[in-house]
Amino acid sequence: MHGLTGSIFNVYVDPTYRKRGIARQLMANIICQAHELGLDRLELRATAMGYNLYKSIGFEEDESTHTAMNYYLSE
């Protein structure tokens, strides 16, 4: 393990096309590519809508003591 982490942002499927397995296939493709790139871990912040999908794929809740922080450059 060398600590390479991939971050996933904004997985979105238009409401017209939801419940067809599109997000699951997108995630499968991302996970496959992460393996090809030699990443050790993928991270994301799940919304309530996506939480069950990510859990079913194998994502686990992060028990980290780190706090997510943001710095906004404009208001």
DSSP file (Angstrom, degrees, kcal/mol; ACC not computed):
  #  RESIDUE AA STRUCTURE BP1 BP2  ACC     N-H-->O    O-->H-N    N-H-->O    O-->H-N    TCO  KAPPA ALPHA  PHI   PSI    X-CA   Y-CA   Z-CA
    1    1 A M              0   0    0      0, 0.0    38,-0.1     0, 0.0    39,-0.0   0.000 360.0 360.0 360.0 134.7    0.0    0.0    0.0
    2    2 A H        -     0   0    0      2,-0.1    37,-0.0     0, 0.0     0, 0.0   0.317 360.0-108.8-122.4   6.4    1.3    3.4   -0.9
    3    3 A G        +     0   0    0      1,-0.2     2,-0.5    36,-0.0    36,-0.1   0.649  56.9 159.1  82.5  16.1   -1.5    5.7    0.2
    4    4 A L        -     0   0    0     34,-0.3    36,-2.8    38,-0.0    37,-1.4  -0.633  18.5-171.3 -78.4 124.7   -2.9    6.7   -3.2
    5    5 A T  E     -a   41   0A   0     -2,-0.5     2,-0.4    35,-0.2    37,-0.2  -0.943  13.8-153.0-120.3 135.4   -6.5    7.9   -2.7
    6    6 A G  E     -a   42   0A   0     35,-2.8    37,-2.7    -2,-0.4     2,-0.5  -0.864  11.8-148.0-102.7 141.9   -9.1    8.8   -5.3
    7    7 A S  E     -a   43   0A   0     -2,-0.4     2,-0.5    35,-0.2    37,-0.2  -0.929   4.3-153.1-112.3 132.9  -11.9   11.3   -4.5
    8    8 A I        -     0   0    0     35,-2.7    37,-0.5    -2,-0.5     2,-0.4  -0.909  15.2-174.8-107.6 126.9  -15.3   11.0   -6.1
    9    9 A F        -     0   0    0     -2,-0.5    35,-0.0     1,-0.2    -2,-0.0  -0.970  54.0  -7.9-123.4 135.9  -17.4   14.1   -6.5
   10   10 A N        -     0   0    0     -2,-0.4     2,-0.7     1,-0.2    -1,-0.2   0.893  57.0-170.7  55.0  61.6  -20.9   14.7   -7.7
   11   11 A V        +     0   0    0     -3,-0.1     2,-0.4     2,-0.0    -1,-0.2  -0.765  22.7 173.9 -77.7 119.2  -22.2   11.4   -9.0
   12   12 A Y        -     0   0    0     -2,-0.7     2,-0.4    11,-0.0     0, 0.0  -0.993  25.4-173.2-138.6 134.3  -25.5   12.5  -10.6
   13   13 A V        -     0   0    0     -2,-0.4     5,-0.1     2,-0.0    -2,-0.0  -0.997  38.3-109.0-123.6 129.5  -28.1   10.8  -12.7
   14   14 A D    >   -     0   0    0     -2,-0.4     3,-2.3     1,-0.1     4,-0.4  -0.268  30.2-118.8 -53.2 137.0  -30.9   12.8  -14.3
   15   15 A P  G >  S+     0   0    0      0, 0.0     3,-1.0     0, 0.0    -1,-0.1   0.796 112.1  64.2 -52.2 -31.2  -34.2   12.0  -12.5
   16   16 A T  G 3  S+     0   0    0      1,-0.2    -2,-0.1     0, 0.0    -3,-0.0   0.790 109.8  38.3 -61.6 -27.8  -35.7   10.8  -15.7
   17   17 A Y  G X  S+     0   0    0     -3,-2.3     3,-0.5     4,-0.0     5,-0.4   0.285  88.6 121.5-110.2   8.3  -33.1    8.0  -15.8
   18   18 A R  T <   +     0   0    0     -3,-1.0    -4,-0.0    -4,-0.4     0, 0.0  -0.256  62.4  36.2 -72.1 162.3  -32.9    7.0  -12.2
   19   19 A K  T 3  S+     0   0    0      1,-0.1    -1,-0.2     0, 0.0    -2,-0.0   0.767  89.3 100.4  66.0  29.6  -33.6    3.5  -10.9
   20   20 A R  S <  S-     0   0    0     -3,-0.5    -2,-0.1     0, 0.0    -1,-0.1   0.273 100.0-103.6-120.9   5.9  -32.1    1.9  -14.0
   21   21 A G  S  > S+     0   0    0      3,-0.0     4,-2.1     4,-0.0     5,-0.2   0.584  82.5 128.2  84.3  10.0  -28.7    1.0  -12.5
   22   22 A I  H  > S+     0   0    0     -5,-0.4     4,-2.7     2,-0.2     5,-0.2   0.936  73.5  46.2 -67.1 -46.6  -26.8    3.8  -14.2
   23   23 A A  H  > S+     0   0    0      1,-0.2     4,-2.5     2,-0.2    -1,-0.2   0.899 112.2  52.3 -63.3 -39.4  -25.2    5.1  -11.0
   24   24 A R  H  > S+     0   0    0      2,-0.2     4,-2.2     1,-0.2    -1,-0.2   0.909 111.3  46.6 -62.3 -41.7  -24.2    1.6  -10.0
   25   25 A Q  H  X S+     0   0    0     -4,-2.1     4,-2.3     2,-0.2    -2,-0.2   0.898 110.7  52.3 -68.3 -40.2  -22.6    1.1  -13.5
   26   26 A L  H  X S+     0   0    0     -4,-2.7     4,-2.3     1,-0.2    -2,-0.2   0.933 111.4  47.1 -58.7 -45.0  -20.8    4.4  -13.2
   27   27 A M  H  X S+     0   0    0     -4,-2.5     4,-2.8     2,-0.2    -2,-0.2   0.889 109.2  53.6 -65.4 -38.9  -19.4    3.4   -9.8
   28   28 A A  H  X S+     0   0    0     -4,-2.2     4,-2.3     1,-0.2    -1,-0.2   0.905 110.2  48.2 -61.2 -40.6  -18.4    0.0  -11.2
   29   29 A N  H  X S+     0   0    0     -4,-2.3     4,-2.5     2,-0.2    -2,-0.2   0.904 111.6  49.4 -65.8 -41.4  -16.4    1.8  -13.9
   30   30 A I  H  X S+     0   0    0     -4,-2.3     4,-2.4     2,-0.2    -2,-0.2   0.922 111.7  48.5 -63.5 -44.1  -14.8    4.2  -11.5
   31   31 A I  H  X S+     0   0    0     -4,-2.8     4,-2.0     2,-0.2    -2,-0.2   0.900 111.0  50.8 -64.1 -40.9  -13.8    1.3   -9.2
   32   32 A C  H  X S+     0   0    0     -4,-2.3     4,-2.2    -5,-0.2    -2,-0.2   0.937 111.8  46.9 -61.2 -46.7  -12.3   -0.6  -12.1
   33   33 A Q  H  X S+     0   0    0     -4,-2.5     4,-2.1     1,-0.2    -2,-0.2   0.879 108.1  56.2 -64.1 -37.0  -10.3    2.4  -13.2
   34   34 A A  H  X>S+     0   0    0     -4,-2.4     5,-2.5     2,-0.2     4,-0.5   0.898 107.6  49.0 -61.6 -40.2   -9.1    2.9   -9.7
   35   35 A H  H ><5S+     0   0    0     -4,-2.0     3,-1.2     1,-0.2    -2,-0.2   0.933 110.2  51.0 -62.2 -45.6   -7.8   -0.6   -9.7
   36   36 A E  H 3<5S+     0   0    0     -4,-2.2    -2,-0.2     1,-0.3    -1,-0.2   0.842 109.8  50.5 -61.2 -34.2   -6.0    0.0  -13.0
   37   37 A L  H 3<5S-     0   0    0     -4,-2.1    -1,-0.3    -5,-0.2    -2,-0.2   0.536 114.5-117.4 -82.0  -7.1   -4.4    3.2  -11.6
   38   38 A G  T <<5 +     0   0    0     -3,-1.2   -34,-0.3    -4,-0.5    -3,-0.2   0.750  53.8 165.1  78.2  23.7   -3.2    1.4   -8.6
   39   39 A L      < -     0   0    0     -5,-2.5    -1,-0.2    -6,-0.2   -34,-0.2  -0.414  31.0-155.2 -72.3 151.1   -5.2    3.4   -6.1
   40   40 A D  S    S+     0   0    0    -36,-2.8     2,-0.3     1,-0.3   -35,-0.2   0.673  72.0  11.3 -94.9 -22.6   -5.5    2.0   -2.5
   41   41 A R  E     -a    5   0A   0    -37,-1.4   -35,-2.8    -7,-0.1     2,-0.4  -0.998  55.1-148.0-158.2 147.3   -8.7    3.8   -1.6
   42   42 A L  E     -a    6   0A   0     -2,-0.3     2,-0.4   -37,-0.2   -35,-0.2  -0.960  20.4-166.4-116.4 141.9  -11.7    5.7   -2.9
   43   43 A E  E     +a    7   0A   0    -37,-2.7   -35,-2.7    -2,-0.4     2,-0.3  -0.950  13.9 157.6-127.6 149.8  -13.4    8.4   -0.8
   44   44 A L        -     0   0    0     -2,-0.4     2,-0.6   -37,-0.2   -35,-0.1  -0.970  39.2-120.4-156.6 166.1  -16.7   10.2   -1.2
   45   45 A R        -     0   0    0    -37,-0.5     2,-0.3    -2,-0.3    -2,-0.0  -0.963  36.0-145.4-112.6 112.3  -19.2   12.1    0.8
   46   46 A A        -     0   0    0     -2,-0.6     2,-0.1     4,-0.1    -2,-0.0  -0.577   2.4-145.2 -84.2 135.5  -22.6   10.3    0.4
   47   47 A T     >  -     0   0    0     -2,-0.3     4,-1.7     1,-0.1     3,-0.2  -0.449  36.0-102.3 -81.3 168.6  -25.9   12.2    0.3
   48   48 A A  H  > S+     0   0    0      1,-0.2     4,-0.5     2,-0.2    -1,-0.1   0.869 124.1  54.7 -59.4 -35.5  -28.9   10.5    1.9
   49   49 A M  H  4 S+     0   0    0      1,-0.2     4,-0.3     2,-0.1    -1,-0.2   0.865 116.2  35.3 -67.8 -36.2  -30.0    9.6   -1.7
   50   50 A G  H  > S+     0   0    0     -3,-0.2     4,-2.3     1,-0.1     3,-0.3   0.603  92.3  92.3 -93.4 -12.2  -26.8    7.8   -2.6
   51   51 A Y  H  X S+     0   0    0     -4,-1.7     4,-2.5     1,-0.2     5,-0.2   0.892  86.2  46.9 -53.0 -51.5  -25.9    6.3    0.8
   52   52 A N  H  X S+     0   0    0     -4,-0.5     4,-2.3     1,-0.2    -1,-0.2   0.870 111.3  52.6 -63.5 -36.6  -27.6    2.9    0.3
   53   53 A L  H  > S+     0   0    0     -4,-0.3     4,-1.5    -3,-0.3    -1,-0.2   0.957 111.3  45.8 -61.0 -49.8  -26.1    2.5   -3.2
   54   54 A Y  H  X>S+     0   0    0     -4,-2.3     5,-2.5     1,-0.2     4,-1.2   0.898 112.7  50.3 -63.7 -40.4  -22.6    3.1   -1.9
   55   55 A K  H  <5S+     0   0    0     -4,-2.5     3,-0.4    -5,-0.2    -1,-0.2   0.912 109.1  52.1 -61.7 -42.1  -23.0    0.8    1.1
   56   56 A S  H  <5S+     0   0    0     -4,-2.3    -1,-0.2     1,-0.2    -2,-0.2   0.788 107.7  52.5 -67.2 -26.4  -24.3   -1.9   -1.2
   57   57 A I  H  <5S-     0   0    0     -4,-1.5    -1,-0.2    -5,-0.2    -2,-0.2   0.756 128.8 -95.1 -78.3 -25.7  -21.2   -1.5   -3.4
   58   58 A G  T  <5S+     0   0    0     -4,-1.2    -3,-0.2    -3,-0.4    -2,-0.1   0.434  72.7 145.5 124.7   1.9  -18.9   -1.9   -0.4
   59   59 A F      < -     0   0    0     -5,-2.5     2,-0.3    -6,-0.2    -1,-0.3  -0.448  33.5-152.8 -67.8 145.4  -18.1    1.6    0.8
   60   60 A E        -     0   0    0     -2,-0.1     2,-0.1     1,-0.0    -1,-0.0  -0.891  22.4 -99.2-120.3 150.0  -17.8    1.9    4.5
   61   61 A E        -     0   0    0     -2,-0.3     2,-0.5     1,-0.1    -1,-0.0  -0.451  41.5-116.9 -66.1 139.9  -18.4    4.8    6.8
   62   62 A D        -     0   0    0     -2,-0.1    -1,-0.1     1,-0.1   -19,-0.0  -0.682  21.3-166.3 -82.3 121.8  -15.1    6.6    7.7
   63   63 A E        +     0   0    0     -2,-0.5    -1,-0.1     2,-0.0    -2,-0.0   0.104  40.8 142.6 -93.0  22.0  -14.4    6.4   11.4
   64   64 A S        -     0   0    0      1,-0.1    -2,-0.0     2,-0.0     0, 0.0  -0.198  54.6-142.5 -63.2 151.6  -11.8    9.1   11.1
   65   65 A T        +     0   0    0      2,-0.1     2,-0.1     0, 0.0    -1,-0.1   0.366  69.1 113.0 -92.3   3.1  -11.3   11.7   13.7
   66   66 A H        -     0   0    0      1,-0.0     2,-0.5     0, 0.0    -2,-0.0  -0.468  62.2-138.0 -75.6 148.6  -10.6   14.2   10.9
   67   67 A T        -     0   0    0     -2,-0.1     2,-0.2     0, 0.0    -2,-0.1  -0.927  15.8-123.3-109.9 127.5  -13.0   17.1   10.4
   68   68 A A        -     0   0    0     -2,-0.5     2,-0.3     1,-0.0     0, 0.0  -0.494  37.6-176.6 -66.8 134.3  -14.0   18.1    6.9
   69   69 A M        -     0   0    0     -2,-0.2     2,-0.3     2,-0.0    -1,-0.0  -0.963  13.0-162.2-135.6 151.4  -13.3   21.8    6.4
   70   70 A N        -     0   0    0     -2,-0.3     2,-0.5     2,-0.0    -2,-0.0  -0.958   8.8-157.8-131.4 150.0  -13.8   24.3    3.6
   71   71 A Y        -     0   0    0     -2,-0.3     2,-0.5     0, 0.0    -2,-0.0  -0.975  17.6-150.3-126.3 115.1  -12.4   27.7    2.8
   72   72 A Y        -     0   0    0     -2,-0.5     3,-0.0     1,-0.1    -2,-0.0  -0.754   9.1-166.4 -92.0 125.7  -14.6   29.8    0.5
   73   73 A L  S    S+     0   0    0     -2,-0.5     2,-0.3     1,-0.1    -1,-0.1   0.655  73.7  26.9 -85.7 -17.6  -12.8   32.2   -1.7
   74   74 A S              0   0    0      1,-0.1    -1,-0.1     0, 0.0     0, 0.0  -0.972 360.0 360.0-142.4 158.3  -15.9   34.2   -2.7
   75   75 A E              0   0    0     -2,-0.3    -1,-0.1    -3,-0.0    -2,-0.0   0.409 360.0 360.0-109.8 360.0  -19.2   34.9   -1.2
